[in-house]
Amino acid sequence: MTTYTCKRCGANATHPGHLCQPCSDHKTCRFCGALDIDTQHRCKVDLSAMKYVCDGCGRIATQASLLCKPAAIG
């Protein structure tokens, strides 16, 4: 499995766009296909599926492994 390292905080993730400062090779969101996403990107999906939030960058995700510093949404 490929991992990517955040250029800002040093966190690792399995997808380059799911870091505080995404890697330059990131072109599209693997979940919704949106082009040119940034750190504030939110997929247009059912928000009830989002179970985690990143304590570092604020991104929400369905799996903890997609975030730098995951925390369960209570």
C-alpha positions in Angstrom: 0.0 0.0 0.0 1.4 3.4 -1.0 1.5 6.1 1.7 1.9 9.8 1.3 3.5 12.2 3.8 2.1 15.7 4.5 4.6 18.5 3.6 3.3 20.6 6.5 2.8 18.3 9.5 4.5 15.1 8.5 1.4 12.9 8.9 0.9 9.9 6.7 -2.2 9.0 4.6 -3.1 6.4 2.0 -4.4 9.1 -0.4 -2.4 12.2 -1.3 -5.4 14.6 -1.1 -6.2 13.6 2.5 -3.4 15.6 4.1 -3.2 19.1 5.5 -1.1 20.1 2.5 -2.0 17.6 -0.4 0.8 16.2 -2.6 1.2 17.9 -6.0 0.4 14.7 -7.8 -3.2 14.7 -6.5 -5.7 15.5 -9.3 -9.1 14.1 -8.4 -11.0 12.9 -5.3 -11.2 9.1 -5.4 -14.6 9.1 -3.8 -16.6 11.7 -5.8 -14.3 12.4 -8.8 -14.2 16.1 -8.2 -11.3 17.8 -10.0 -8.6 20.1 -8.5 -9.7 19.5 -4.9 -8.0 21.3 -2.0 -7.8 20.8 1.8 -11.3 22.1 2.3 -12.9 19.7 -0.2 -16.1 18.0 0.9 -17.5 15.2 -1.2 -21.2 15.6 -2.2 -22.3 12.5 -0.4 -24.6 11.6 2.5 -23.1 13.3 5.5 -24.5 10.6 7.8 -21.8 8.3 6.3 -19.0 10.6 7.7 -17.8 9.1 11.0 -14.5 10.8 11.5 -13.0 14.4 11.6 -9.4 15.3 11.4 -8.1 17.2 14.4 -5.3 18.6 12.2 -7.1 20.0 9.1 -10.8 19.6 9.8 -11.5 17.2 6.9 -14.3 14.7 7.4 -14.2 11.0 6.3 -15.9 7.7 6.4 -12.7 5.9 7.6 -10.1 7.0 10.2 -7.3 5.8 7.9 -8.1 8.6 5.4 -7.2 11.4 7.9 -3.9 12.7 9.5 -5.3 12.9 13.0 -8.6 11.1 13.1 -11.2 11.6 15.8 -14.6 10.0 16.0 -17.6 12.3 15.4 -19.7 12.0 18.5 
